[in-house]
């Protein structure tokens, strides 16, 4: 049975609203990951999996595959920038109350050490600034096996209460 895009969007927004009040349960996160797996987005293409979502935390993971590599066998930096955008944007959406849209205005990703096929990158978003109209998140990308930081992203977002007017 196919779930309509509108229905999926409603569930996604409802789970995001729950995350403004409390940490999502494992089952709720599994539901979110199932929805994202059905929706054609960059997150699905990359293979992003949420691990924790709540008022003060957001964590996701990605297993590096050959599709994520540069020709010489290390993870493409764009993967880290994309993970930073996803983690920071979702954390910002929750911080904004899961009502108004948020859009990235600046993504600064610093590459510190390589990862390779088979590594799992865990990206954790931490708020540096939560203002009324702008947010700044620090996203740390760690290699799950070694515990070492592979990259850092600083993502600035703008809260857009009326996205239709902003276009």
Residue pairs with C-beta under 8 A, 6 or more apart in sequence:
3 35
3 38
5 39
8 35
8 38
8 39
11 31
11 35
12 32
12 35
12 36
13 98
15 24
15 28
15 31
15 32
15 53
16 53
16 90
16 93
16 94
16 98
17 97
17 98
17 99
18 24
18 28
19 53
19 54
19 55
19 94
19 98
20 55
20 94
20 95
20 97
20 98
21 55
22 54
22 55
23 52
23 53
23 54
23 55
23 57
24 32
24 52
24 53
24 54
29 50
29 51
29 52
29 53
32 50
32 53
33 49
33 50
36 43
36 44
36 48
36 50
37 44
38 44
42 82
42 86
43 86
46 62
46 68
46 79
46 82
46 83
47 62
47 63
47 65
48 60
48 61
48 62
48 83
48 86
49 60
49 61
49 62
50 58
50 59
50 60
50 90
51 59
51 60
51 61
51 122
52 58
52 59
53 59
53 90
53 94
54 94
55 94
55 95
56 127
57 124
57 125
58 87
58 90
58 91
58 94
58 124
58 125
59 87
59 122
59 123
59 124
59 125
60 83
60 86
60 87
60 90
60 122
60 123
61 120
61 121
61 122
61 123
61 144
62 68
62 79
62 83
62 120
62 121
62 123
63 118
63 119
63 120
63 121
64 75
64 79
64 115
64 116
64 117
64 118
64 119
64 120
64 121
65 117
66 117
68 75
68 76
68 79
68 117
69 75
69 76
69 116
69 117
70 76
73 116
73 117
74 114
74 115
74 116
75 114
75 115
75 116
75 119
75 121
75 150
77 109
77 111
77 151
79 121
80 109
80 111
80 121
80 141
80 150
80 151
80 153
81 107
81 109
81 153
83 121
83 123
83 139
83 141
83 153
84 107
84 109
84 123
84 139
84 141
84 151
84 153
84 154
84 155
85 104
85 107
85 153
85 155
86 123
87 123
87 124
87 125
87 137
87 139
87 153
87 155
88 104
88 107
88 125
88 137
88 139
88 153
88 155
88 157
89 102
89 103
89 104
89 155
89 157
90 125
91 125
91 127
91 135
91 137
92 102
92 135
92 137
92 155
92 157
92 159
93 101
93 102
95 127
95 130
95 135
96 102
96 135
96 159
99 161
100 159
100 160
100 161
100 162
100 163
101 159
101 160
101 161
101 163
101 166
102 135
102 157
102 158
102 159
102 160
103 157
103 158
103 160
103 166
104 155
104 156
104 157
105 134
105 156
105 157
105 158
106 154
106 155
106 156
107 153
107 154
107 155
107 156
108 153
108 154
108 155
109 151
109 152
109 153
109 154
110 151
110 152
110 153
111 150
111 151
112 149
112 150
112 151
112 152
113 143
113 148
113 149
113 150
114 150
115 121
115 143
115 150
119 143
119 144
119 145
120 143
120 144
120 145
121 141
121 142
121 143
121 144
121 150
122 141
122 142
122 143
122 144
123 139
123 140
123 141
123 142
123 153
124 139
124 140
124 142
125 137
125 138
125 139
125 155
126 137
126 138
126 139
126 140
127 135
127 136
127 137
127 138
128 136
128 137
128 138
128 154
129 135
129 136
132 159
133 158
133 159
134 156
134 157
134 158
134 159
135 156
135 157
135 159
136 154
136 155
136 156
136 157
137 153
137 154
137 155
137 157
138 152
138 153
138 154
139 152
139 153
139 154
139 155
140 149
140 152
141 149
141 150
141 151
141 152
141 153
142 148
142 149
142 150
143 149
143 150
160 166
